Amino acid sequence: MKTATILLVEGQRAAQNSFDPALQKVGYKVFVATTGASAFDWLDSNVPDLVVFDASSMRSSGTRTCRRIRMHVGDTPIVHCRDSNKPVDETAEADVYLMQPFTSRKLINRVRDLLPVDQTKEEVVRFGSIVLYLTKRAIDVNSRGERRVTPKVVQLLAEFACYPNQVLSRRQLMKDVWQTDFLGDTRTLDVHIRWAREYIEDDPSKPQILRTVRGKGYILLLDALR
């Protein structure tokens, strides 16, 4: 079974009471970021299986930072730890909120609840020269080797793979991938389309595979993959 990687974001003042030793003791691989900036630097080139954000160790509610983390990690689970005197703000978009004080055991139980029980049963989607690994969130283009992919990019490409050579509207993509009918702000979709192109296109600035159909949506052209 694959060892899950956890990004632990906690302030330097949490060093003596860090959750890092407890998480490592039960078998998780942990990267510790002591500032939001270092967390985002790490996320630029890594994809965790789960994020623990201890805002209580940073003397902050952490709502804004948590939302930024969500933009980076897609639907990767986030545990948001907060001071008990700061009310939960669900706009932070975390999956679980833990109010201090709580034990390492309680955190570990929540982490186990959020992570897949068995990550060895791999789901594979093949389209053209692209192999998409849904469970471990990876992609192989033209047999160049696997690369880790953010969860929402995996879902987005899988959606296009289900409807090759068909125009998918922004509404359909938002509904099927993000489970929302809200179209007031689709910048998230635009960003993920750009990221998807960076994985599958030779020149993402001049896409040949994942094309924009002006006024209608996007289309995945299988012929361009041969």
Secondary structure, DSSP 8 states (H G I E B T S, - for coil): ----EEEEEE-GGGGGG-SHHHHHHTT-EEEEESSHHHHHHHHTT---SEEEEEGGGGTS--HHHHHHHHHHHTT--EEEEE-TTS---GGG--SEEEESS--HHHHHHHHHHHS-S---S--EEEETTEEEETTTTEEEETTS-EEE--HHHHHHHHHHHHSTTSEE-HHHHHHHHH-----S--HHHHHHHHHHHHHH-SSTTS-SSEEEETTTEEEE-GGGG-
